[in-house]
Amino acid sequence: MAHGGEPSSQQALVDQYEALRSRTRHMLASAREADWPRLIDQQESYLVQVEQLATLEAECPLDATHRARKATLLEEILENDLEIRGRLVERRDELGELIGTAQRQRKLQHAYDVGGQSPATPSRAQ
């Protein structure tokens, strides 16, 4: 082969991209179901797969056919990633609102607690 690695190595690399696409599909399903703990667990494996792919890719250039397949897989991987990130931003915003509400309630409760025991209340010892 004049350009690229061995055909079996190239296919193995493309198979890794397919596995990564599958992982992003599972991650997207977790995000859509708001199963954040499962998404976080999958994210760890995703990062390991990405690192492995970077190493494999450096060792095995792809021919045109395999590059085309990789491009198709990457397109879906990136689309999935974009939706996952969007859902994570929505969740972050929801949590921010909840935290803000809890802080306001705590301040309000503190104000009422302090108000009932205010040192500004006139003393009886006049």
N, C-alpha and C positions, 0 to 999 in steps of 0.2 A: 504494500500500500504506500503510495507516494506521499500522502498527506494524512496525518492523524494517527491514532494509536491502532492497536489490533481491534478487529471487529468485535470480538467478545468483550474487550475492555471498554469499548465505546458503548456497547449495549448495557454493560454493567453500570456505567455512569448514567445513562439515560434511565435505567431502572431505579437508580437512586433519586433522580428527579421525580420519577413517578411516585416513589415512596414519600418524598417530601410533599408532593401535591396531595397525596392521601392524608398525610398528617395535617395539612392546612384545612382540608375538608372536615376532619374531625374537630379541629380547633374551632372552625367556624360554627359547626353544629353546637359545640359547647357554648360559644358566645351567644348564639341565637337563643339557646335555652337558659341563658344567664347562669350557667354552671361554672362560676368563676374558679373554684378550687380545681376542677378538672382541667379547665383551660390553662391554668398556671402549671399544672403537672405536665401537660402536653407541650407547653412552651419550652420547658427544659429539654425535652427530647428533640424538639424542633431545632433548637440552637446547636445541639450536638450534631444533628444531621447536616446542618448548614456548614459547620466546620469540616466535617468529613467530606462533603461535596467539594469544598474549596481545595482540599488536598488532592482529591481524585482528579479534579479538573486540571490542576497544574501538571499532573502526570500523564494525562490522556487527552490530547487534542481530538476534536470531533470532526468527522467528515460532514459534507453538506447535508446529507439525509439526517444524521443524528443531530446536527445543529438545528435543523428545522423542527425536529420533534422536541428538542430542549426548549426552543423558543415558545412553542405552543404550551408546553408545561409551565414554563416560567410565567407566561401571561396569566394562566389560571391561578398560579401560586400568588402572584402579586395582587390579583383581583380579590382573592380570599383574604390576603393580608390586609388590604385596604378596608374591607368590610369589618374584619376583626378589630382593627384599630379604631374605626368609627364607633363600633359598639363599646369598646373600652373607654373612649372619650365620653360617650353618653353615660356610662356607668360612673366614671369619675365625677361628672357633673352632678349626677344624682346623689352620690355620696357627699359631695361638697354641700349640696342643699341640705341634706340631712344633718350634717355637722353644723352648718350655720343655724338651722332651726334648734338643734339641741343647745348650742351656745346661747342663743337668745332666750330660750326657756330657762336655762340655768341662771343667766343674768337677771331675768325677771324674778325668779324665785329668790335669788339672793337679795334683790332690792326689797321684796316684801318681807323677807326674814329680818333684814336690817331695819326696815321701817317700823316693825313692831317692837323693836328693842332700841329705838333711837335715843341717843343721849340728849337730844334736844327736848325731851319730855320734861316739863317742869317738875322740880323736886318738891316733896311735901315738907321738907324741913325748913321752910321759910319762916 
